[in-house]
Amino acid sequence: MADIGKINRLRVKSENAYGFVLDGESLGEVFLSNKQAKRDVRVNSLVDVFIYIDSNEKLV
């Protein structure tokens, strides 16, 4: 289960021009920007990310 305010290991669902969409499980989709992503991030890979709510109330 993914938790806000903690480091989580999430699977990359898809990629777009701005970054990656991660499967946040019960939280829904989580966005990972290209700026914050490491070079080796790919669709279906697992990444360790810190989840928080940004100023637009979106999970990042």
ChimeraX attribute file (.defattr): number of C-alpha atoms within 10 A of each C-alpha:
attribute: neighborCount
match mode: 1-to-1
recipient: residues
	/A:1	9
	/A:2	17
	/A:3	14
	/A:4	14
	/A:5	10
	/A:6	11
	/A:7	14
	/A:8	17
	/A:9	17
	/A:10	20
	/A:11	19
	/A:12	22
	/A:13	17
	/A:14	14
	/A:15	17
	/A:16	9
	/A:17	7
	/A:18	11
	/A:19	16
	/A:20	22
	/A:21	21
	/A:22	25
	/A:23	20
	/A:24	23
	/A:25	13
	/A:26	9
	/A:27	12
	/A:28	11
	/A:29	17
	/A:30	22
	/A:31	19
	/A:32	21
	/A:33	16
	/A:34	15
	/A:35	9
	/A:36	10
	/A:37	14
	/A:38	10
	/A:39	8
	/A:40	7
	/A:41	16
	/A:42	16
	/A:43	13
	/A:44	13
	/A:45	13
	/A:46	16
	/A:47	19
	/A:48	10
	/A:49	17
	/A:50	15
	/A:51	19
	/A:52	16
	/A:53	12
	/A:54	9
	/A:55	7
	/A:56	6
	/A:57	8
	/A:58	11
	/A:59	17
	/A:60	18
